[in-house]
Each structure stands twice: as C-alpha cells, then as structure tokens.
Amino acid sequence: MEYTDEVFIRAMNKHKAEQQGDIYSGVFIREEIFEFERQMLFQEKMSIMLPKKFFDMPLELAKIKYPMEQRPQIIKTNEIGDINFTFSLLEEKLENNQVEKVKDGLVLILKRAYPANLFYENKIEKKKDKIIGWFDFKSHGIDQKLYNLMYLLPIGGKFLHGIFNCPLSEVDLWKPVVLQVIHSIEDLTITEGKG
C-alpha cells in the first residue's frame, strides 16, 4: 500500500509542477489557474489575450525594475511583480519584410551590450497577414536569473516591441503560454480599417 501511495503522491506532485490548458480555456500553472481575457492596448490599435489577474505595474516599481528612461510604455504584471508582459508601440515604421532584419539587429545589439546573456531560439513566424519575429534569452536580474522572450511585429505600420520575462525557473511553464499570447495579437487598424 505504501508503494501505491508513494507513486500517487509523486504523480500528483509532477502534475502540480506542470502547465496545462490554453489561454482560451484557462491555464493551470503550479496549482494556480490563470484565466485570460482579450484586452485593448494603444487606444484600441491592437488587442491581445492577457491574464485577468495581471495589472499595470505601478510607476515606482517600474522605475526600479526598468531603470532606463525609455522603459516599456505598458507593463502588465502579477501580484508579486516577477512575471511581466511589456509593450511599446514605437513611432518607427515597420513592415512585414523588415521584421527579420530588425529582429536580428536587436539580437546583435543585446549580445554586444550584455555578453553574459545566453540566447536560445531565434524565429520568424507568419500569423495571418503578419510576420512576427521573436527570440528568447537568459539574463541576470537584481537577485535572480531571468527568462526573457522579446518579439516584434507591425501594428498599423508601426513597430510593436514586446517583452515577456519571468524567473528562469519558470521558463518551462510560461514559454508555451507566452507563445500563445503572442499569436493572439490582433492588429485592429487592419480589421477595423483604421490604418
């Protein structure tokens, strides 16, 4: 009987440590359910599925976590402040045929500026009529190692720059979710004829 209990407990603990579900039905991560909802950003130029519980990071915390003056325009965070989705819609023009070159340029800049970062994947993906460029890497935060996934795509002909980050220990749980979030982005300037 003890052997069966031990196997059951081990299976339950493994289940608790996994990520299950999707952003449309809810995601179960480490004994917590994250429900997602479609949110409008940048004066309804785009929409994206984000966790309902995430909120705008207070400016005081944003200044500590992102000390440079050109910090992201929108930062959605969890209660602890260690899992973040950030967005900036830059005035620079960006077209589908420029995404790969700009993405590769960003990777090069980051590698030169932060040689200790460890880079993983570097991809271009097509979503409907949009090209999305993304790459991910490990960096060093104030008190722990961080996982970062940086992406870009055109929204209304402008440059949408997004970053996701979380503790490196959470990467296996969050990366599949973040990729779903990125694929949920809708350019409303196209669908509503605003651009």
Backbone bond lengths (Angstrom), bond angles and torsions (degrees), N, CA, C in turn:
res aa  C-N    CA-C-N  psi(-1)  N-CA   C-N-CA  omega(-1)  CA-C   N-CA-C  phi
1 M - - - 1.454 - - 1.519 111.40 -
2 E 1.315 117.15 -40.48 1.461 120.24 -179.77 1.518 110.30 -60.13
3 Y 1.348 116.58 -39.57 1.452 120.05 -178.94 1.534 109.81 -60.82
4 T 1.321 117.70 -44.44 1.466 122.03 180.00 1.522 110.60 -63.07
5 D 1.325 117.20 -43.35 1.462 120.85 177.98 1.523 110.75 -61.42
6 E 1.314 116.63 -41.75 1.456 121.57 -179.27 1.530 110.75 -63.85
7 V 1.325 116.65 -43.28 1.466 121.43 178.66 1.532 109.57 -63.93
8 F 1.326 116.38 -42.59 1.456 121.02 -179.94 1.534 110.74 -63.44
9 I 1.317 116.69 -45.56 1.465 121.30 -179.60 1.528 110.30 -62.77
10 R 1.336 116.31 -42.53 1.461 120.27 178.85 1.534 110.49 -62.61
11 A 1.331 116.45 -41.59 1.466 120.80 179.36 1.527 110.88 -65.40
12 M 1.325 117.17 -40.27 1.465 120.97 178.34 1.532 111.28 -65.28
13 N 1.316 116.50 -42.39 1.460 120.21 179.56 1.528 110.76 -64.36
14 K 1.333 116.58 -39.26 1.464 120.27 177.61 1.529 109.31 -64.34
15 H 1.311 117.05 -42.96 1.461 122.06 179.19 1.535 110.36 -60.51
16 K 1.325 116.65 -42.02 1.462 121.84 -179.23 1.523 111.89 -64.96
17 A 1.319 116.86 -28.69 1.469 121.24 -176.62 1.522 112.45 -85.82
18 E 1.329 117.90 -6.47 1.459 120.86 -175.30 1.526 112.19 -95.13
19 Q 1.323 113.79 170.72 1.452 121.93 174.07 1.520 106.84 -110.79
20 Q 1.340 116.24 132.88 1.461 120.07 -179.36 1.512 109.99 -139.66
21 G 1.333 116.24 153.13 1.449 121.54 178.38 1.515 111.63 96.03
22 D 1.338 115.06 -169.34 1.458 120.56 177.03 1.520 109.38 -142.62
23 I 1.320 116.34 172.89 1.468 119.60 -173.34 1.527 112.54 -70.69
24 Y 1.326 118.04 -14.28 1.466 120.22 -178.87 1.523 112.22 -90.96
25 S 1.328 117.30 -25.57 1.468 120.08 179.08 1.525 112.08 -110.02
26 G 1.314 117.45 -10.84 1.461 122.10 -177.37 1.514 109.91 113.36
27 V 1.315 116.04 144.70 1.462 121.63 -177.98 1.526 108.42 -119.02
28 F 1.322 114.88 131.38 1.462 122.43 179.12 1.521 107.81 -101.89
29 I 1.337 116.20 113.88 1.470 121.18 -179.67 1.517 108.17 -129.22
30 R 1.328 115.91 120.87 1.467 121.23 176.62 1.530 112.93 44.96
31 E 1.312 115.53 58.30 1.467 122.69 175.52 1.528 114.17 66.96
32 E 1.323 117.65 15.94 1.458 120.73 177.60 1.518 109.47 -128.53
33 I 1.330 115.62 135.80 1.457 120.37 177.76 1.524 108.38 -96.44
34 F 1.333 115.36 127.64 1.458 121.52 176.23 1.523 107.58 -108.10
35 E 1.325 115.81 116.40 1.453 120.76 173.41 1.518 107.63 -93.28
36 F 1.315 116.44 142.77 1.453 122.00 -178.37 1.525 109.41 -114.49
37 E 1.323 114.92 152.25 1.458 120.49 176.35 1.522 108.61 -141.18
38 R 1.339 115.42 153.05 1.461 119.70 178.91 1.519 108.49 -77.58
39 Q 1.331 115.63 126.07 1.459 121.44 -179.64 1.522 109.77 -119.90
40 M 1.328 114.99 144.09 1.465 121.93 177.93 1.527 108.35 -92.16
41 L 1.315 116.72 136.67 1.460 122.15 177.99 1.529 110.16 -128.63
42 F 1.315 115.89 157.56 1.459 123.51 175.15 1.526 111.85 54.53
43 Q 1.324 114.30 58.72 1.469 121.87 178.00 1.523 111.34 52.35
44 E 1.346 113.69 45.10 1.468 123.29 175.99 1.525 113.77 62.36
45 K 1.339 116.28 28.98 1.463 119.86 173.64 1.527 110.91 -79.32
46 M 1.339 116.29 -23.51 1.459 120.53 179.59 1.522 109.93 -147.23
47 S 1.334 115.13 160.59 1.465 120.18 172.26 1.519 108.15 -132.57
48 I 1.334 114.51 158.17 1.463 120.61 -176.05 1.520 108.69 -157.76
49 M 1.318 117.08 147.72 1.456 122.05 175.20 1.529 108.56 -83.37
50 L 1.345 116.35 121.21 1.468 121.97 179.53 1.523 109.68 -132.29
51 P 1.343 117.49 155.84 1.465 119.52 178.91 1.534 111.39 -60.52
52 K 1.329 116.30 133.57 1.468 121.38 -179.29 1.521 112.40 -58.95
53 K 1.341 116.81 -36.15 1.468 121.05 -175.75 1.519 113.21 -75.18
54 F 1.340 118.50 -14.73 1.459 120.80 -178.31 1.528 109.39 -77.21
55 F 1.309 115.87 147.19 1.463 121.40 -176.60 1.522 109.27 -138.04
56 D 1.335 115.94 169.59 1.466 120.45 178.77 1.526 109.40 -66.20
57 M 1.325 115.51 128.11 1.467 120.55 179.24 1.529 109.28 -65.54
58 P 1.337 117.40 130.47 1.468 119.65 176.71 1.536 110.65 -59.06
59 L 1.332 115.40 144.53 1.463 121.09 -175.67 1.523 112.51 -56.74
60 E 1.340 117.20 -38.67 1.478 120.07 -179.32 1.527 110.60 -60.02
61 L 1.333 116.20 -43.23 1.465 120.70 179.12 1.526 110.66 -71.13
62 A 1.333 116.92 -38.96 1.467 121.30 179.39 1.529 110.72 -60.78
63 K 1.330 117.21 -37.37 1.466 120.58 179.90 1.529 111.51 -66.96
64 I 1.322 117.17 -29.19 1.468 121.05 177.64 1.529 110.33 -79.57
65 K 1.332 115.46 -46.92 1.472 119.78 -175.72 1.532 112.01 -73.33
66 Y 1.329 116.70 -34.01 1.471 122.61 179.11 1.531 107.42 -125.93
67 P 1.347 117.80 78.56 1.461 121.47 -170.19 1.531 115.48 -68.00
68 M 1.330 118.49 -19.27 1.460 118.65 -178.91 1.527 109.60 -70.59
69 E 1.328 116.49 153.55 1.468 121.33 -178.25 1.524 111.41 -64.90
70 Q 1.329 116.40 -32.52 1.465 119.83 -178.95 1.528 110.22 -91.43
71 R 1.332 116.07 53.50 1.467 120.39 178.19 1.522 109.11 -70.72
72 P 1.334 117.61 163.71 1.470 119.67 179.83 1.529 112.08 -55.64
73 Q 1.327 115.49 146.98 1.459 121.38 -177.81 1.530 111.96 -70.18
74 I 1.329 116.90 -37.20 1.468 121.98 178.83 1.523 107.75 -127.86
75 I 1.332 116.64 129.65 1.462 121.59 177.57 1.525 107.76 -128.88
76 K 1.327 116.22 113.38 1.464 121.91 176.43 1.523 107.03 -101.25
77 T 1.332 116.92 129.96 1.458 120.98 -173.68 1.520 111.75 -136.49
78 N 1.318 115.35 163.19 1.462 120.61 174.13 1.526 109.33 -86.43
79 E 1.319 116.32 179.11 1.471 121.59 -175.59 1.530 112.53 -60.14
80 I 1.323 116.74 -37.78 1.468 120.96 -178.06 1.533 110.76 -78.73
81 G 1.326 117.46 -26.61 1.459 121.56 -179.00 1.512 113.95 87.07
82 D 1.347 117.01 15.35 1.464 119.06 -177.68 1.531 113.39 -104.49
83 I 1.336 117.40 -4.10 1.466 121.76 176.40 1.521 106.36 -125.42
84 N 1.332 116.61 121.03 1.457 120.95 -170.97 1.522 113.14 -136.04
85 F 1.317 114.60 139.83 1.461 123.15 168.62 1.528 105.75 -113.72
86 T 1.328 118.02 124.23 1.456 120.12 -179.90 1.529 110.09 -122.49
87 F 1.339 114.65 152.70 1.463 120.80 -176.63 1.518 110.31 -143.73
88 S 1.319 115.29 139.36 1.457 121.97 171.11 1.523 107.14 -139.11
89 L 1.330 115.76 129.92 1.464 120.85 174.30 1.523 105.95 -105.81
90 L 1.320 114.94 101.63 1.464 121.97 -172.97 1.527 110.79 -85.30
91 E 1.320 115.49 152.70 1.471 120.86 -178.86 1.527 112.13 -70.51
92 E 1.321 117.70 -19.76 1.464 120.36 -179.95 1.523 110.18 -60.42
93 K 1.309 114.99 139.19 1.469 120.45 177.78 1.522 109.03 -72.30
94 L 1.330 116.04 144.36 1.465 120.98 175.69 1.519 108.08 -146.07
95 E 1.314 115.68 125.98 1.465 122.59 176.98 1.526 108.32 -114.05
96 N 1.323 115.58 160.96 1.466 120.53 -179.02 1.527 112.73 -51.64
97 N 1.332 116.31 -41.66 1.470 119.23 -175.96 1.524 113.37 -73.44
98 Q 1.351 117.93 -4.49 1.462 121.42 179.07 1.527 112.59 -103.28
99 V 1.327 117.30 -12.13 1.469 121.59 -171.55 1.526 112.00 -57.66
100 E 1.322 117.78 -48.47 1.467 120.01 -176.17 1.529 111.57 -62.92
101 K 1.320 116.71 -43.56 1.467 120.30 -179.37 1.537 110.96 -64.52
102 V 1.324 117.25 -42.75 1.469 120.94 179.73 1.525 110.34 -66.30
103 K 1.330 116.88 -42.83 1.478 121.26 178.29 1.524 110.62 -59.52
104 D 1.327 116.40 -47.52 1.464 119.78 -179.88 1.526 111.39 -63.50
105 G 1.341 116.35 -34.11 1.461 120.32 175.89 1.521 112.29 -65.10
106 L 1.338 116.50 -41.09 1.468 120.69 177.31 1.526 111.39 -62.59
107 V 1.341 115.65 -42.69 1.472 119.64 178.44 1.524 110.05 -59.59
108 L 1.309 116.58 -45.50 1.466 121.39 -179.25 1.528 111.57 -61.65
109 I 1.331 116.35 -44.37 1.472 120.63 178.95 1.525 110.56 -61.02
110 L 1.336 116.78 -45.86 1.465 120.28 -178.94 1.527 111.74 -65.70
111 K 1.329 116.53 -39.12 1.467 119.33 179.26 1.521 111.24 -64.09
112 R 1.329 116.85 -37.58 1.469 120.59 179.30 1.527 111.25 -72.69
113 A 1.341 116.06 -40.80 1.468 120.37 -176.70 1.525 112.31 -74.91
114 Y 1.342 116.09 -33.58 1.468 120.79 -175.92 1.531 109.61 -131.94
115 P 1.322 117.96 74.77 1.467 120.59 -175.42 1.532 113.95 -63.20
116 A 1.327 118.18 -17.38 1.471 120.60 179.39 1.534 112.06 -79.19
117 N 1.340 117.52 -14.23 1.470 119.40 178.62 1.525 110.08 -65.87
118 L 1.316 116.00 143.54 1.459 121.77 177.83 1.523 108.27 -107.94
119 F 1.329 117.29 118.04 1.465 122.13 -176.80 1.526 110.47 -93.23
120 Y 1.329 115.40 143.46 1.464 121.95 -178.28 1.524 110.28 -111.36
121 E 1.306 117.60 -102.37 1.464 121.92 -176.65 1.527 111.12 -88.70
122 N 1.354 114.57 156.70 1.457 122.10 179.83 1.522 105.25 -146.75
123 K 1.361 117.40 108.66 1.466 119.33 -169.78 1.517 113.83 -136.85
124 I 1.327 113.08 157.70 1.465 123.90 169.91 1.523 106.12 -121.28
125 E 1.333 116.40 131.84 1.467 120.69 179.25 1.519 109.09 -132.76
126 K 1.323 115.53 148.77 1.461 121.20 177.81 1.515 108.74 -104.45
127 K 1.327 116.14 131.08 1.468 122.12 177.20 1.518 106.90 -129.91
128 K 1.304 116.65 111.12 1.471 121.87 -174.85 1.523 108.34 50.89
129 D 1.329 116.99 -115.34 1.467 119.75 -178.05 1.524 112.07 -102.15
130 K 1.336 117.54 15.64 1.464 121.92 -177.42 1.524 111.22 -113.98
131 I 1.325 114.72 145.78 1.464 121.55 170.29 1.520 106.93 -104.96
132 I 1.325 116.84 128.21 1.461 123.15 179.12 1.523 107.71 -114.24
133 G 1.311 116.78 127.88 1.456 121.66 174.36 1.518 108.53 -108.44
134 W 1.333 117.08 134.76 1.460 119.18 177.20 1.524 111.28 -148.03
135 F 1.336 114.34 156.73 1.462 121.48 174.56 1.517 107.25 -152.63
136 D 1.329 115.49 158.57 1.465 118.77 -179.99 1.520 110.43 -133.75
137 F 1.332 114.36 156.71 1.457 119.41 -175.50 1.521 110.94 -161.10
138 K 1.334 114.00 161.16 1.469 122.46 174.66 1.516 107.85 -97.76
139 S 1.330 115.97 135.61 1.465 120.50 175.17 1.526 108.48 -132.40
140 H 1.309 115.23 176.20 1.465 120.41 -179.64 1.514 109.27 -111.41
141 G 1.337 115.38 118.75 1.457 120.66 177.68 1.519 110.35 -88.35
142 I 1.313 115.12 -169.43 1.464 121.28 -178.74 1.524 111.05 -61.17
143 D 1.341 116.61 -44.15 1.468 119.45 -174.56 1.522 114.01 -129.91
144 Q 1.334 118.18 4.68 1.459 120.19 -179.85 1.519 110.81 -162.53
145 K 1.338 115.89 168.71 1.458 121.02 175.64 1.530 107.92 -81.26
146 L 1.342 115.04 141.92 1.455 121.01 -176.76 1.516 111.35 -117.78
147 Y 1.320 114.71 147.99 1.464 121.73 170.47 1.522 106.52 -101.19
148 N 1.329 116.27 133.56 1.466 122.46 -179.52 1.519 109.46 -128.94
149 L 1.318 116.23 136.66 1.451 121.29 171.06 1.524 106.03 -125.86
150 M 1.324 116.32 117.99 1.452 122.74 -176.61 1.527 108.39 -110.35
151 Y 1.328 116.52 137.38 1.462 119.29 -178.56 1.521 110.84 -143.39
152 L 1.320 115.15 161.14 1.451 121.39 178.11 1.513 110.47 -149.25
153 L 1.320 114.66 150.27 1.446 122.10 176.10 1.519 108.60 -164.08
154 P 1.334 117.60 160.11 1.458 119.43 177.70 1.529 111.10 -78.57
155 I 1.319 116.36 137.18 1.466 123.14 170.35 1.520 106.01 -128.92
156 G 1.310 116.33 113.99 1.460 119.91 -177.72 1.513 112.86 58.64
157 G 1.326 117.30 31.79 1.464 121.39 -179.92 1.519 113.83 79.92
158 K 1.347 116.83 -0.45 1.465 120.94 178.21 1.529 109.87 -104.08
159 F 1.320 115.77 173.33 1.457 124.42 -171.49 1.532 109.25 -96.33
160 L 1.341 116.65 104.49 1.464 119.81 172.33 1.519 108.18 -87.69
161 H 1.328 115.80 122.20 1.464 122.41 179.11 1.522 107.28 -115.99
162 G 1.325 117.17 117.72 1.459 121.61 -179.88 1.515 111.33 -120.90
163 I 1.323 114.95 148.24 1.464 120.82 177.16 1.526 107.77 -136.51
164 F 1.307 115.73 136.87 1.462 121.19 169.55 1.517 106.15 -116.24
165 N 1.340 117.60 138.95 1.462 119.17 171.50 1.519 110.66 -144.13
166 C 1.334 113.63 151.03 1.458 122.41 179.21 1.527 107.53 -156.90
167 P 1.339 117.84 168.66 1.469 118.74 174.79 1.530 109.86 -57.56
168 L 1.310 116.78 142.35 1.462 121.14 -178.61 1.527 111.75 -56.32
169 S 1.322 117.19 -31.67 1.469 121.19 -179.86 1.532 112.56 -65.08
170 E 1.339 118.00 -15.20 1.464 122.05 -177.68 1.529 113.15 -100.74
171 V 1.325 117.65 1.52 1.464 120.97 -172.12 1.527 113.13 -56.20
172 D 1.312 118.68 -45.24 1.467 120.38 -176.91 1.521 112.28 -64.67
173 L 1.324 116.67 -27.05 1.456 120.87 179.98 1.530 111.61 -82.39
174 W 1.325 117.23 -37.80 1.456 120.61 -172.21 1.526 115.44 -95.05
175 K 1.332 118.67 -28.87 1.468 118.83 -175.25 1.531 113.21 -56.85
176 P 1.346 119.43 -46.98 1.475 118.26 179.26 1.531 112.18 -61.33
177 V 1.326 116.24 -33.64 1.465 121.35 179.54 1.527 109.90 -68.44
178 V 1.321 116.87 -45.02 1.465 121.57 -178.63 1.525 110.77 -61.81
179 L 1.319 116.88 -40.36 1.465 119.27 178.39 1.530 110.64 -63.36
180 Q 1.339 117.56 -36.98 1.471 120.11 174.52 1.522 110.66 -64.47
181 V 1.326 116.75 -41.29 1.469 121.55 179.43 1.529 109.83 -60.19
182 I 1.327 117.04 -47.12 1.464 120.60 -179.63 1.526 110.44 -59.61
183 H 1.326 116.52 -42.30 1.466 120.34 -179.33 1.524 112.53 -70.59
184 S 1.339 117.19 -13.68 1.472 120.20 178.64 1.526 112.20 -83.93
185 I 1.328 118.44 -7.29 1.468 121.45 -177.50 1.527 110.38 -63.67
186 E 1.321 114.74 131.31 1.462 121.53 176.07 1.527 108.54 -120.38
187 D 1.316 115.69 130.84 1.466 122.21 176.08 1.520 107.05 -87.62
188 L 1.332 117.34 102.56 1.459 121.39 -175.67 1.518 112.59 -78.17
189 T 1.328 117.64 -11.44 1.468 119.24 175.44 1.529 110.41 -70.43
190 I 1.325 116.21 -23.05 1.465 120.91 177.82 1.517 109.52 -87.26
191 T 1.337 116.25 -52.03 1.466 120.27 -174.24 1.523 112.66 -66.56
192 E 1.346 116.41 -26.46 1.456 118.36 -179.11 1.529 111.70 -108.77
193 G 1.329 116.90 4.98 1.450 120.59 177.89 1.512 114.59 67.50
194 K 1.360 116.33 30.24 1.467 119.03 -179.63 1.513 112.58 -85.40
195 G 1.330 118.39 -16.70 1.445 118.77 -171.98 1.465 113.11 -116.30
